[in-house]
Amino acid sequence: MILGYIYYLVPLIQILIAVHVIKTGRSWYWLWIVFGFPMIGAAVYFFVEILPDMRGQGIGGSWDNLLNDFVPGRELRNLQTAFEESDTVTNRKALAVYYLAHQVADKAVELMRGCLTGVFKDDPDINLRYAAALVEAGQFAEAQKILGELAKKYPNYYLSQRELLAAKCLENLGQEAKALVAYEDYAGKNTADMEGWWRYGRLLEKSGQKEKARSIYLELLKKAKSVGAHHRRSQRVWVKAAKTSLKELSKTG
């Protein structure tokens, strides 16, 4: 009887782990381990990959995040329901943060703008997230204005995030010389942030400094190898972008 349950349970666990590997950007070698060594592989994956992420989040938050990974649309539905039932700044901001993380910038802008009322009008966190949403939505002049006001009122509040957003604004508003200086300064102070390095390399490439751009991309890939697995996963988009940029440079000479 028990063996019968195990017979059906093991493939289910393997499928769930495969979904988790793909959705969270883990290395695909885990699929070989989990399907090649069913019970042992699943146990190793849990202790090496899932358990470390659960630590520090609390039991409720950990399992909630796992469910979000496995159930498509669950997190968005929960956030929308909470917002519809109670249109508070907290619920509005949470939904906006989700949209921003999933590249639905216009909705994030609208929701964040709605948070800037009453006592929250000058809230630094909301304003910073609003500026980030504006950048993603391509509203660079407005984002630059918000960032300028933040710099005056809260000069040290999440300075690195503000500096990267400010550099993006400069680049997209046609102020490339200033943007190059801003990216170089940012990359020098935030050596583990691959996005800043890639954007610096890309702008160098656009300005004709191809060899310097190549060295920046190579340095990015070198740094990616030296950071922890969790941080490397969070930066995988920019690592992939750097590899693509290097390939394109090699084609053009």
Secondary structure, 3 states (H helix, E strand, C coil): CHHHHHHHHHHHHHHHHHHHHHHCCCCCHHHHHHHHCHHHHHHHHHHHHHHHHHCCCCHHHHHHHHHHHHCCCHHHHHHHHHHHHCCCHHHHHHHHHHHHHCCCHHHHHHHHHHHCCHHHCCCHHHHHHHHHHHHHCCCHHHHHHHHHHHHHHCCCCCHHHHHHHHHHHHHHCCCHHHHHHHHHHHHHHCCCCHHHHHHHHHHHHHCCCHHHHHHHHHHHHHHHHHCCHHHHHHCHHHHHHHHHHHHHHHHHC
